[in-house]
Amino acid sequence: TVRVLFSFIRRQAQTLFDRKLENVSHFLLRLTFIR
């Protein structure tokens, strides 16, 4: 069960990281468009 929990936490962290990366890319795109 520990392994399952670990994999679940890793998946959650990965999705969170992807979301943050998406937000950052959107922000950078907006900055480049403003300039």
Backbone as JSON Lines, residues from 0, in Angstrom:
{"i":0,"aa":"T","n":[0.85,-1.21,0.0],"ca":[0.0,0.0,0.0],"c":[0.88,1.26,0.0]}
{"i":1,"aa":"V","n":[2.05,1.15,0.59],"ca":[2.96,2.31,0.64],"c":[3.35,2.72,-0.77]}
{"i":2,"aa":"R","n":[3.61,1.72,-1.62],"ca":[4.03,2.01,-2.99],"c":[2.9,2.72,-3.75]}
{"i":3,"aa":"V","n":[1.68,2.26,-3.52],"ca":[0.53,2.87,-4.2],"c":[0.4,4.32,-3.76]}
{"i":4,"aa":"L","n":[0.54,4.55,-2.45],"ca":[0.44,5.92,-1.92],"c":[1.53,6.79,-2.53]}
{"i":5,"aa":"F","n":[2.74,6.25,-2.62],"ca":[3.86,7.0,-3.17],"c":[3.6,7.38,-4.62]}
{"i":6,"aa":"S","n":[3.1,6.4,-5.39],"ca":[2.82,6.67,-6.81],"c":[1.72,7.72,-6.93]}
{"i":7,"aa":"F","n":[0.72,7.65,-6.04],"ca":[-0.38,8.62,-6.07],"c":[0.15,10.02,-5.78]}
{"i":8,"aa":"I","n":[1.01,10.13,-4.76],"ca":[1.58,11.44,-4.41],"c":[2.42,11.97,-5.57]}
{"i":9,"aa":"R","n":[3.17,11.07,-6.21],"ca":[4.02,11.49,-7.32],"c":[3.15,12.02,-8.47]}
{"i":10,"aa":"R","n":[2.03,11.34,-8.7],"ca":[1.14,11.76,-9.79],"c":[0.56,13.15,-9.48]}
{"i":11,"aa":"Q","n":[0.14,13.33,-8.22],"ca":[-0.42,14.62,-7.82],"c":[0.62,15.73,-7.99]}
{"i":12,"aa":"A","n":[1.84,15.46,-7.55],"ca":[2.91,16.45,-7.67],"c":[3.18,16.76,-9.13]}
{"i":13,"aa":"Q","n":[3.17,15.74,-9.98],"ca":[3.43,15.94,-11.41],"c":[2.36,16.83,-12.03]}
{"i":14,"aa":"T","n":[1.08,16.58,-11.71],"ca":[0.0,17.39,-12.27],"c":[0.13,18.83,-11.78]}
{"i":15,"aa":"L","n":[0.45,18.99,-10.49],"ca":[0.6,20.33,-9.93],"c":[1.75,21.06,-10.64]}
{"i":16,"aa":"F","n":[2.87,20.34,-10.84],"ca":[4.02,20.94,-11.51],"c":[3.67,21.34,-12.93]}
{"i":17,"aa":"D","n":[2.95,20.46,-13.63],"ca":[2.55,20.76,-15.01],"c":[1.67,22.0,-15.05]}
{"i":18,"aa":"R","n":[0.76,22.1,-14.09],"ca":[-0.14,23.26,-14.05],"c":[0.66,24.54,-13.84]}
{"i":19,"aa":"K","n":[1.63,24.49,-12.91],"ca":[2.46,25.66,-12.64],"c":[3.25,26.05,-13.88]}
{"i":20,"aa":"L","n":[3.79,25.03,-14.57],"ca":[4.57,25.29,-15.78],"c":[3.68,25.94,-16.83]}
{"i":21,"aa":"E","n":[2.44,25.47,-16.94],"ca":[1.5,26.03,-17.91],"c":[1.23,27.5,-17.59]}
{"i":22,"aa":"N","n":[1.02,27.79,-16.31],"ca":[0.77,29.18,-15.89],"c":[1.97,30.06,-16.22]}
{"i":23,"aa":"V","n":[3.16,29.55,-15.95],"ca":[4.37,30.33,-16.22],"c":[4.5,30.61,-17.71]}
{"i":24,"aa":"S","n":[4.25,29.59,-18.54],"ca":[4.37,29.77,-19.99],"c":[3.34,30.79,-20.47]}
{"i":25,"aa":"H","n":[2.12,30.72,-19.91],"ca":[1.09,31.69,-20.29],"c":[1.55,33.1,-19.92]}
{"i":26,"aa":"F","n":[2.12,33.24,-18.73],"ca":[2.59,34.54,-18.26],"c":[3.68,35.08,-19.18]}
{"i":27,"aa":"L","n":[4.63,34.21,-19.57],"ca":[5.71,34.63,-20.44],"c":[5.16,35.04,-21.8]}
{"i":28,"aa":"L","n":[4.2,34.27,-22.32],"ca":[3.59,34.61,-23.6],"c":[2.94,35.98,-23.53]}
{"i":29,"aa":"R","n":[2.24,36.24,-22.43],"ca":[1.56,37.52,-22.27],"c":[2.6,38.65,-22.25]}
{"i":30,"aa":"L","n":[3.71,38.41,-21.54],"ca":[4.75,39.44,-21.46],"c":[5.3,39.74,-22.85]}
{"i":31,"aa":"T","n":[5.58,38.7,-23.61],"ca":[6.15,38.89,-24.94],"c":[5.14,39.61,-25.84]}
{"i":32,"aa":"F","n":[3.87,39.31,-25.67],"ca":[2.85,39.97,-26.49],"c":[2.73,41.45,-26.13]}
{"i":33,"aa":"I","n":[2.87,41.75,-24.82],"ca":[2.77,43.15,-24.38],"c":[3.91,43.96,-24.99]}
{"i":34,"aa":"R","n":[5.1,43.38,-25.04],"ca":[6.24,44.08,-25.62],"c":[6.11,44.08,-27.13]}
